[in-house]
Amino acid sequence: MEMLDYKYLGELVQSAREGDSNAFAELYAATYQQQYRYALRYLKDEHLAQDALQETFVRVLRNIKKLQNPDLFIAWLNRINFRVCYDISRSRSKDNNVIYNEVPLKMQHSEVGLAEDEVLKIDQREYILKQIKSLPLTESQVIIMKYYQEMKLDEIAEAMNISRSTVKRYLKSGKNHLKQMLDQYRS
């Protein structure tokens, strides 16, 4: 995992915010590989990962003036990349007409012949995914990568540019938050 000079990146961000296209190109060059690896691990498809990176950097370029603290560029970039990958993954699932690759989206509560237990399972999965999305971003991101993208802890750590122990901490706190939410749902 390469180490980035955050102070230097912050200076590049400041220059890019002032319209310096060379500074933006240098930001891109310094962060592209790490962001691509993350997108590839998340999406598991080279072409989708390339599409995700293109959209990520378009959003960065469009919104870089809104970044209040240039020293937080990497965290901001990671968040944008996660959102883009999540949206692509979600739309791909809808295009494939599945939810969690198990239950067809077309199955609705009113569909004839759908067992009551299946309807309840669909409702529970939808509720759980909604609750995961409502978690703090880092917790949500780690849980989705671990349980939906089936990534290993080391892969998540590398993709997010954090330590393995930090990944474990986010998983633990995310699971605790989910448990609290699910306990409220059941009562």
trRosetta pair geometry for C-beta under 8 A, 3 or more apart (Angstrom, degrees):
i j d omega theta_ij theta_ji phi_ij phi_ji
1 158 5.7 -146 -83 -130 114 80
1 161 6.6 151 -168 -124 126 70
2 33 7.9 56 20 81 134 128
2 34 7.2 -117 48 -64 101 114
4 9 6.1 22 160 -37 115 136
4 30 6.5 98 -131 164 109 112
4 31 7.4 30 -107 -87 146 81
4 74 6.4 144 74 -79 153 140
5 8 3.9 35 109 20 117 117
5 9 6.4 155 90 -17 63 85
6 9 5.4 -52 -143 39 35 114
6 10 6.2 43 154 -26 65 102
6 71 5.9 59 155 -159 107 77
6 73 7.7 172 -151 41 78 97
6 74 6.7 -78 -112 -4 97 125
7 10 5.6 -51 -153 31 31 115
7 11 6.8 31 148 -18 62 101
7 71 7.2 -5 -99 -116 48 97
8 11 5.6 -51 -154 33 36 112
8 12 6.6 37 148 -18 66 103
9 12 5.5 -52 -150 36 36 113
9 13 6.3 42 150 -24 67 101
9 27 6.6 96 -148 -118 84 86
9 30 6.6 -153 -98 107 102 153
9 31 7.9 81 -128 -53 130 114
9 70 7.7 -174 119 159 70 90
9 71 7.9 104 84 -130 92 42
9 73 5.3 -139 142 56 114 140
9 74 6.8 44 122 -44 163 94
10 13 5.5 -48 -148 31 33 114
10 14 6.6 36 152 -20 63 102
10 70 4.0 110 -155 118 75 101
10 71 4.3 -3 -93 -82 135 59
10 73 6.4 -168 -88 -9 57 118
11 14 5.7 -50 -152 33 34 113
11 15 6.6 32 150 -15 64 104
11 70 7.5 121 -45 134 20 143
12 15 5.6 -55 -150 39 35 110
12 16 6.1 35 152 -20 68 106
12 23 4.6 173 -160 -170 73 93
12 24 7.8 153 165 -72 98 29
12 26 5.5 -123 -135 89 137 114
12 27 5.0 166 132 -65 131 94
12 30 7.7 138 37 15 170 145
13 16 5.6 -54 -145 38 31 111
13 17 6.3 37 153 -24 65 104
13 23 7.7 -159 -52 153 13 119
13 27 6.7 93 -75 -96 65 140
13 64 6.7 -154 -157 -169 83 110
13 67 6.5 -74 -178 90 130 144
13 70 3.7 171 84 -148 130 105
13 73 4.8 -149 -69 -79 142 135
14 17 5.7 -51 -150 31 29 115
14 18 6.8 21 152 -12 61 107
14 70 5.1 -43 -51 -75 80 167
15 18 5.8 -64 -155 40 34 107
15 20 4.0 -35 158 40 94 144
15 22 7.9 -48 137 76 131 80
15 23 3.5 173 98 -80 117 164
16 19 7.7 126 -175 -10 32 7
16 20 5.7 -87 -84 64 38 83
16 21 7.8 78 -127 -101 75 23
16 23 4.3 -139 -58 103 75 110
16 24 4.2 110 -126 -68 117 80
16 27 6.1 -27 -48 -10 150 141
16 64 5.5 -60 119 153 113 158
17 64 5.5 -140 -87 129 73 101
17 65 5.2 123 -147 -99 90 64
17 67 7.4 -121 -83 54 123 99
17 70 7.4 -103 -18 -87 134 117
20 23 3.9 58 102 6 116 115
20 24 6.9 162 97 -12 65 81
21 24 5.5 -51 -151 37 41 113
21 25 6.3 46 150 -22 68 103
22 25 5.5 -50 -147 36 34 114
22 26 6.4 35 152 -19 64 104
23 26 5.7 -54 -150 36 32 111
23 27 6.5 37 149 -21 64 102
24 27 5.5 -49 -149 33 36 115
24 28 6.4 40 150 -21 65 103
24 61 6.4 62 -159 -108 142 92
24 64 7.4 -116 -106 -40 109 169
25 28 5.5 -51 -150 34 32 116
25 29 6.3 33 152 -19 65 106
26 29 5.5 -50 -143 37 34 112
26 30 6.2 32 157 -19 65 108
27 30 5.9 -60 -146 38 27 109
27 31 6.2 -8 166 8 64 117
27 60 7.9 -154 123 147 133 140
27 73 7.3 -99 -145 172 123 146
28 31 6.6 -83 -143 50 21 89
28 32 5.6 39 167 -56 66 106
28 57 6.0 50 -114 -135 106 139
29 32 6.2 -27 -125 0 21 117
31 34 5.8 -67 -163 47 57 108
31 35 5.5 49 148 -20 88 115
31 74 7.1 -166 -115 -111 126 80
31 77 6.0 -34 176 157 155 164
32 35 6.0 -71 -148 43 25 106
32 36 5.9 25 160 -22 68 111
32 53 6.9 62 -150 -164 79 134
32 57 8.0 -3 -100 -66 86 137
33 36 5.7 -55 -143 36 28 112
33 37 6.4 30 157 -20 64 104
34 37 5.9 -52 -150 32 30 111
34 38 6.6 31 151 -18 62 105
34 161 6.3 26 -172 -64 135 120
35 38 5.6 -51 -151 34 34 114
35 39 6.4 32 153 -17 66 106
35 53 5.9 119 119 -117 110 96
35 56 6.3 -165 175 107 136 159
35 77 6.6 -81 -88 154 126 113
35 78 7.8 -142 -105 -95 87 55
35 81 5.2 -143 -151 -98 100 151
36 39 5.7 -56 -147 39 32 109
36 40 6.1 32 155 -20 67 108
36 49 6.0 81 -162 156 69 115
36 50 7.6 20 -133 -88 103 55
36 53 5.4 -3 -90 -76 77 142
37 40 5.8 -56 -144 38 28 111
37 41 6.3 27 157 -17 64 106
37 158 7.0 -70 134 134 135 105
37 159 6.2 -145 117 -108 90 71
38 41 6.0 -60 -150 37 27 107
38 42 6.2 21 156 -16 65 112
38 78 7.4 -145 -132 -134 174 80
38 81 5.9 64 95 136 135 140
38 82 7.8 -66 155 -73 130 69
38 85 7.4 -115 131 -43 91 155
38 159 4.0 116 -113 -164 76 89
38 160 7.0 102 -116 -65 122 44
39 42 5.7 -59 -144 40 29 110
39 43 5.7 -2 169 7 69 116
39 48 7.6 -156 162 116 102 75
39 49 3.9 132 117 -145 104 81
39 50 8.0 159 112 -37 141 24
39 52 4.2 176 -146 84 133 137
39 53 5.7 -126 7 -52 163 84
39 56 7.6 -123 -71 -23 133 141
39 81 6.2 -104 -65 -173 95 107
39 84 7.7 -27 -110 94 114 110
39 85 5.4 -157 -125 -86 72 118
40 43 6.5 -66 -127 52 22 90
40 44 7.3 82 172 -86 54 23
40 45 7.7 -148 -139 58 61 29
40 46 6.5 13 -120 -100 105 53
40 49 4.1 12 -76 -102 65 159
41 44 7.4 14 -170 -67 22 64
41 145 7.5 30 127 -147 109 113
41 149 7.2 77 142 155 74 136
41 151 5.7 60 166 -110 111 130
41 155 5.5 174 -150 172 141 113
41 159 5.0 -108 54 -84 146 135
42 49 7.8 133 55 -102 84 92
42 52 7.8 162 73 -156 122 176
42 82 7.7 -178 -101 -124 161 59
42 85 4.3 30 111 175 148 146
42 86 7.9 -68 175 -60 136 56
42 89 7.0 -97 151 -53 96 133
42 145 6.4 -69 -106 -107 83 94
42 149 5.6 -66 -142 -120 51 157
42 151 7.6 -36 -89 -48 50 138
42 159 7.0 131 -43 -166 91 150
43 48 4.3 -143 162 105 144 123
43 49 5.2 -172 54 -67 128 74
43 52 6.3 -170 -30 -25 147 144
43 85 5.7 -126 -50 -148 99 97
43 88 6.2 -15 -106 101 126 128
43 89 6.2 -141 -107 -74 75 93
44 149 7.3 177 -30 -157 111 92
45 48 4.0 57 84 19 114 112
45 49 6.4 175 85 -17 56 85
46 49 5.6 -58 -147 35 28 113
46 50 6.4 28 155 -18 64 104
47 50 5.7 -52 -150 35 32 111
47 51 6.5 33 150 -17 64 104
48 51 5.4 -52 -148 38 36 114
48 52 6.2 41 151 -24 67 103
48 88 5.8 143 -171 158 108 139
48 92 7.3 -6 -118 -68 145 145
49 52 5.5 -50 -147 34 32 115
49 53 6.5 33 153 -20 64 102
50 53 5.8 -51 -148 34 32 110
50 54 6.5 35 152 -21 63 103
51 54 5.7 -54 -151 33 32 112
51 55 6.4 26 154 -12 66 107
51 88 6.8 136 98 -117 116 143
52 55 5.9 -60 -149 41 30 107
52 56 6.0 36 152 -26 66 108
52 81 6.9 74 154 -156 108 75
52 84 4.9 134 -156 125 82 114
52 85 5.1 38 -143 -81 146 72
52 88 5.6 -90 -84 -9 100 155
53 56 5.4 -51 -143 34 32 116
53 57 6.3 19 163 -9 66 106
53 81 7.6 8 -101 -124 57 104
54 57 6.5 -64 -150 42 25 99
54 58 6.3 28 152 -22 63 109
55 58 5.6 -54 -145 35 32 114
55 59 6.4 32 156 -18 65 105
55 84 4.9 160 98 -145 117 132
55 88 7.9 163 35 -57 151 117
56 59 6.0 -62 -157 37 28 108
56 60 6.4 28 149 -20 65 106
56 77 7.3 69 170 -166 115 76
56 80 5.3 122 -148 123 83 105
56 81 4.7 21 -120 -93 142 71
56 84 4.9 -118 -71 10 82 159
57 60 5.1 -43 -141 34 41 117
57 61 6.2 45 157 -21 67 101
58 61 5.9 -53 -150 36 29 110
58 62 6.2 27 153 -18 63 112
59 62 5.6 -58 -144 40 30 112
59 63 5.9 -7 168 11 67 117
59 80 5.3 -176 97 -163 131 129
59 84 7.1 -157 4 -67 143 121
60 63 6.6 -81 -139 53 20 86
60 64 5.8 46 165 -66 66 94
60 76 8.0 116 -119 122 92 103
60 77 6.2 19 -99 -110 130 85
60 80 6.1 160 -66 83 84 169
61 64 6.2 -22 -134 -16 22 115
63 66 4.7 -43 -176 29 83 121
63 67 7.2 98 131 -35 83 83
64 67 5.7 -34 -162 7 47 116
67 70 6.3 90 120 -89 118 52
67 72 7.1 -163 -171 75 105 92
67 73 6.6 46 -178 -98 157 69
67 76 5.5 19 -118 -133 116 176
69 72 4.5 58 91 8 106 111
70 73 5.8 4 -174 -48 55 105
72 75 4.9 -48 -174 44 84 115
72 76 5.6 89 124 -26 88 101
73 76 5.6 -64 -149 41 29 112
73 77 6.0 30 156 -21 69 109
74 77 5.6 -52 -142 38 30 112
74 78 6.2 35 155 -21 64 104
74 161 6.9 -72 168 79 128 155
75 78 5.7 -51 -147 34 30 113
75 79 6.5 32 152 -21 62 105
76 79 5.8 -55 -152 33 30 112
76 80 6.6 29 152 -17 64 104
77 80 5.8 -54 -149 36 32 110
77 81 6.3 31 154 -18 66 108
78 81 5.8 -56 -146 39 30 111
78 82 6.2 33 155 -22 65 106
78 160 6.4 75 -158 -145 137 67
78 161 7.1 -122 -86 30 136 112
79 82 5.7 -52 -148 34 30 113
79 83 6.5 28 155 -17 63 106
79 137 5.9 8 -126 165 102 156
80 83 5.8 -57 -151 37 30 110
80 84 6.3 29 154 -18 66 107
81 84 5.8 -55 -146 37 31 111
81 85 6.2 28 156 -16 66 108
82 85 5.9 -59 -146 40 28 108
82 86 6.0 29 156 -21 66 110
82 137 7.1 118 89 -179 152 106
82 141 5.0 -45 -144 -114 146 120
83 86 5.6 -54 -143 37 28 113
83 87 6.2 29 157 -19 64 106
84 87 5.9 -56 -149 37 28 110
84 88 6.4 27 154 -17 64 107
85 88 5.7 -55 -146 38 31 110
85 89 6.1 31 156 -19 66 108
86 89 5.8 -56 -146 38 28 111
86 90 6.1 27 155 -19 64 110
86 144 6.9 6 -108 152 105 168
87 90 5.7 -56 -144 39 28 112
87 91 6.2 23 159 -14 65 107
88 91 6.0 -57 -144 40 28 104
88 92 6.1 31 155 -22 64 109
89 92 5.7 -55 -147 35 28 113
89 93 6.5 31 152 -21 62 103
89 149 7.8 -68 -124 -82 155 103
90 93 5.7 -52 -153 31 32 112
90 94 6.6 29 150 -16 64 103
91 94 5.4 -51 -149 37 38 112
91 95 6.2 43 149 -22 67 103
92 95 5.5 -49 -146 35 33 114
92 96 6.3 24 155 -10 65 107
93 96 5.8 -61 -147 45 30 104
93 98 5.7 -96 -166 77 79 73
93 99 6.3 77 161 -105 125 42
93 100 7.8 40 -147 -32 138 26
93 101 7.4 -98 -126 -54 100 66
93 105 8.0 116 140 -49 88 125
94 97 7.2 32 -180 -79 36 36
94 105 6.5 28 -128 -35 63 167
96 101 7.8 -6 111 -102 141 72
97 104 5.7 0 146 -148 94 85
97 105 5.5 -125 -164 29 56 102
97 106 6.4 0 -167 -21 111 100
98 101 5.2 53 135 -107 142 33
98 102 6.9 124 -174 31 108 31
98 103 7.0 127 -158 67 72 36
98 104 6.1 -57 -102 -103 60 45
98 105 6.5 -144 -97 -23 7 87
99 102 7.0 -50 85 53 63 76
99 103 5.3 -28 58 69 96 88
99 104 7.7 65 11 156 82 7
99 105 5.4 110 -33 -79 99 81
99 122 7.5 86 70 -143 142 88
99 125 6.7 126 130 120 120 133
99 126 7.4 -14 175 -79 155 82
100 103 6.7 31 53 21 99 87
100 125 6.0 -90 -11 -172 146 139
100 129 7.9 -138 -58 -64 108 131
100 148 7.3 -99 -121 -128 80 96
103 107 6.0 -85 172 42 94 137
103 118 7.4 157 -125 -174 124 97
103 121 7.3 171 -69 108 149 107
103 122 5.5 -160 148 -98 162 96
103 125 7.1 148 24 47 138 157
104 107 5.0 106 77 -16 88 98
106 111 7.6 94 133 -83 75 142
107 111 5.4 -91 -149 19 60 157
107 114 5.7 129 -163 -105 107 142
107 118 7.4 -71 165 141 146 121
107 122 6.6 -143 102 -88 115 156
108 111 5.2 124 55 -30 65 96
109 114 7.6 -136 -143 81 26 140
109 119 5.4 77 -120 -143 74 125
111 114 4.6 66 83 -16 101 126
114 118 5.3 -114 -179 80 86 127
114 119 5.8 99 129 -57 115 93
115 118 4.6 94 63 2 85 103
115 119 7.2 -150 97 -6 46 84
116 119 5.6 -52 -152 33 37 114
116 120 6.5 36 151 -18 67 104
117 120 5.7 -55 -151 37 33 112
117 121 6.4 35 151 -21 66 104
118 121 5.6 -51 -147 35 34 113
118 122 6.4 36 153 -20 65 103
119 122 5.8 -53 -151 35 31 112
119 123 6.4 32 151 -18 64 106
120 123 5.6 -53 -147 37 33 113
120 124 6.2 33 154 -20 66 106
121 124 5.7 -54 -146 37 30 112
121 125 6.3 29 156 -17 65 106
122 125 5.9 -56 -148 37 29 109
122 126 6.3 28 155 -18 64 108
123 126 5.8 -58 -148 38 29 110
123 127 6.2 28 155 -19 65 109
124 127 5.7 -56 -146 38 30 111
124 128 6.2 30 156 -20 66 106
125 128 5.7 -53 -144 36 30 110
125 129 6.3 29 157 -16 64 106
126 129 6.0 -56 -148 38 29 109
126 130 6.3 31 152 -20 63 108
127 130 5.6 -56 -150 36 31 114
127 131 6.4 28 153 -18 65 107
127 185 6.2 115 159 -139 143 150
128 131 5.7 -56 -148 38 32 110
128 132 6.4 36 152 -23 66 102
128 178 7.3 44 -150 -159 84 117
128 182 7.2 17 -101 -88 87 112
129 132 5.5 -48 -146 32 34 114
129 133 6.5 33 154 -17 64 104
130 133 5.9 -57 -153 36 30 111
130 134 6.6 26 150 -19 63 108
131 134 5.5 -57 -148 35 36 111
131 135 7.2 55 150 -39 62 89
131 178 5.9 111 127 -127 123 79
131 181 4.6 151 -151 128 135 153
131 182 7.2 171 86 -58 176 75
131 185 7.9 -82 -61 -45 144 137
132 135 5.9 -36 -164 2 38 116
132 140 5.5 119 161 -132 73 83
132 143 5.5 -136 -146 99 113 138
132 144 6.6 124 155 -63 134 87
132 174 7.8 42 -136 -177 77 114
132 178 6.8 10 -84 -97 70 120
133 140 6.0 75 -118 -141 29 137
134 140 7.8 154 50 -83 24 127
134 181 7.7 136 73 -111 125 155
135 139 4.3 -100 152 91 127 116
135 140 4.3 163 69 -59 103 86
135 143 7.1 70 46 13 159 139
135 174 5.5 48 -168 -134 157 89
135 177 5.5 121 -118 99 103 144
135 178 7.1 -35 -71 -61 128 85
136 139 4.9 78 63 14 84 108
136 140 6.8 -163 86 -9 37 93
136 174 7.9 -119 51 -92 85 85
136 177 7.9 163 8 -38 87 172
137 140 5.7 -61 -144 40 28 112
137 141 5.9 31 159 -24 67 110
138 141 5.6 -52 -143 35 29 115
138 142 6.3 26 159 -16 64 107
138 160 7.8 94 -141 -159 89 144
138 170 5.2 -105 137 -126 99 134
139 142 6.1 -58 -147 38 28 106
139 143 6.3 24 157 -15 65 110
139 170 5.1 -159 -97 -173 57 86
139 171 7.8 156 -143 -84 72 22
139 173 5.8 -99 -101 94 124 95
139 174 3.4 164 -171 -84 103 102
139 177 6.5 48 156 31 161 140
140 143 6.0 -60 -146 39 27 108
140 144 6.2 23 159 -17 65 110
140 174 7.0 175 -57 -129 35 127
141 144 6.1 -59 -148 37 25 108
141 145 6.3 19 157 -14 62 110
141 160 7.0 117 128 -97 132 128
141 170 7.8 -30 66 162 86 147
142 145 5.9 -58 -145 40 29 108
142 146 6.0 23 159 -16 66 112
142 156 6.0 77 -134 -177 77 141
142 160 7.5 -27 -82 -41 85 158
142 167 5.8 167 -135 -152 126 73
142 170 4.2 117 4 112 159 126
142 171 5.4 -116 135 -67 128 71
142 174 6.2 -172 71 -11 108 153
143 146 5.9 -59 -141 41 27 107
143 147 5.8 -16 177 18 67 115
143 148 7.8 54 131 -2 66 99
143 170 8.0 -128 -35 136 75 95
143 171 6.7 136 -79 -122 70 67
143 174 4.8 -146 -49 144 119 149
143 175 7.5 156 -101 -62 116 68
143 178 7.5 124 -121 -43 158 140
144 147 7.0 -71 -125 54 18 81
144 148 4.8 -33 -161 36 61 124
144 149 6.3 53 141 -9 70 102
145 148 7.4 -24 -61 55 10 81
145 149 4.7 -37 -142 47 45 127
145 151 4.5 -34 166 35 91 130
145 155 7.8 -157 166 104 120 98
145 156 4.9 130 115 -108 140 106
145 159 7.0 -174 -139 70 152 148
146 149 7.5 46 6 53 14 82
146 150 7.6 32 172 -110 30 21
146 151 6.2 -78 -90 60 38 79
146 153 7.4 24 -107 -81 108 64
146 156 6.4 -15 -66 -62 82 149
146 171 6.2 52 -23 -107 165 119
147 150 7.4 16 -165 -74 14 53
151 155 4.4 -126 -175 91 101 125
151 156 5.1 124 113 -58 124 85
151 159 7.2 -33 -173 1 158 144
152 155 4.6 93 56 6 78 105
152 156 7.1 -145 94 -6 39 86
153 156 5.7 -55 -148 36 32 111
153 157 6.3 35 153 -21 66 106
153 164 5.3 69 142 -149 111 94
153 167 5.2 151 -159 104 85 143
153 168 6.7 20 -143 -62 135 82
154 157 5.5 -50 -146 35 32 114
154 158 6.4 30 156 -16 64 105
154 164 6.0 -19 -91 -96 60 116
155 158 5.9 -55 -148 39 30 108
155 159 6.1 29 155 -19 65 110
156 159 5.7 -57 -143 39 29 110
156 160 6.0 6 164 0 66 113
156 167 4.9 115 100 -132 119 138
157 160 6.4 -70 -141 49 22 95
157 162 5.6 -108 -145 80 67 66
157 163 6.0 -21 -148 166 122 16
157 164 4.6 -52 -63 -77 154 57
157 166 7.2 118 -120 58 93 93
157 167 4.9 -92 -71 -30 84 133
158 161 7.3 22 -173 -75 30 43
160 167 7.2 142 44 -86 136 97
162 166 4.2 -95 160 82 117 140
162 167 6.3 144 95 -51 112 78
163 166 4.6 101 58 2 79 101
163 167 7.2 -135 101 -4 47 83
164 167 5.5 -49 -155 31 37 115
164 168 6.6 39 147 -19 66 102
165 168 5.5 -48 -150 35 37 114
165 169 6.4 41 149 -23 65 102
166 169 5.4 -49 -147 34 35 115
166 170 6.5 35 153 -17 65 102
167 170 5.9 -56 -151 37 30 108
167 171 6.3 32 151 -20 65 106
168 171 5.6 -54 -148 36 32 113
168 172 6.2 31 155 -20 66 106
169 172 5.8 -54 -147 36 29 110
169 173 6.3 19 159 -10 65 108
170 173 6.1 -58 -141 43 29 103
170 174 5.8 31 158 -20 65 112
171 174 5.8 -59 -143 40 25 111
171 175 6.2 25 159 -19 64 108
172 175 5.9 -55 -147 36 27 109
172 176 6.4 27 154 -18 62 106
173 176 5.6 -52 -148 36 34 113
173 177 6.4 35 153 -18 66 104
174 177 5.8 -54 -148 37 31 109
174 178 6.3 30 153 -17 65 107
175 178 5.6 -54 -146 39 32 112
175 179 6.2 39 153 -26 66 103
176 179 5.6 -49 -146 31 31 115
176 180 6.7 32 154 -18 62 102
177 180 5.8 -54 -154 34 33 112
177 181 6.5 30 150 -16 65 107
178 181 5.6 -57 -148 39 35 111
178 182 6.0 29 156 -17 70 108
179 182 5.9 -57 -143 40 28 107
179 183 6.2 33 155 -24 64 105
180 183 5.8 -51 -147 32 28 112
180 184 6.8 28 153 -17 61 104
181 184 5.8 -57 -157 34 32 111
181 185 6.5 34 146 -23 65 106
182 185 5.2 -49 -146 33 39 117
182 186 6.3 37 155 -19 68 103
183 186 5.9 -54 -147 36 31 109
183 187 6.5 21 157 -16 63 110
184 187 6.1 -62 -145 37 29 105
